[in-house]
Structures are given as structure tokens and as C-alpha cells.
Amino acid sequence: MDTNEHEHVIEITDLRRVYGGGFEAVRGITFRVGRGEIFALLGTNGGGRLSRRS
């Protein structure tokens, strides 16, 4: 298998999150996660999800 270290396994463009009542928690976030990178996403209570792709 040919691996390209610049390959993006996740690509998010213009992410937006609005909660009930119109509270806009996130606006216009764009990012890419490459193969082998480590990233974490935090939820509303501070509990997160950690993912490692190798």
C-alpha cells in the first residue's frame, strides 16, 4: 500500500454548531487531520473524544 503522508483522513470546512435558543458555539472552523496525526474534540461538558490514526 502506497502511503501519502500529506493525505487528509478528515477534512472539515466551515463547521458551525448552534444550540437551541440560538447560542452559536462554533462558527466557521476549517481544519484537516492528516494520516498519523493525533487530534481531540471536546464536547459541551468538557469530555472529549480522542482519536489516533496510524
N, C-alpha and C positions, 0 to 999 in steps of 0.2 A: 504494500500500500504506500503510495507516494503521499507524504505529509507536507503540507504547506504551512510553515509557521506563521504566515500572515492571514491564514484562513480565519474568518469570524464564525464562531459557533452560535453566537447570539448577537443580533443587531436590533436595537430599539431606536425608533425615530419619533421624536416629538411626543413623548409619553405624557399623558395627562391623567390625573386622578382627582375626581370631585366627589366629596361625600354628600350625603343627604343634608339639606339645608344650604347647599351651595358652597360649602367650605372647600376651597381648592388647595389641596395638599401638595400637588406636584404640577408644574406647568413647563412644558417644552423641554423635557430631558431627552437627550440623544446620547447613546453610547454603544460601543461594540465590545464584545468579550472574545478574545482570541483563544484558539486551542492552547491548552496548558495553563491558562491564567486562572487565578482564584478570585472569586467575587462573592459578595454577600448582599442580600436585600433585607432591609429591616421593615417590619410590619408596624402597625399603629401602636402596638403595646411595647415596642422595642425588641420583641422577639424576632429573630431573623431566620433566614434560610441561607445556608452556606453550601456552595457547590464547588466542587473541584473537578475539573475535566482534564484528564491526562491522555 
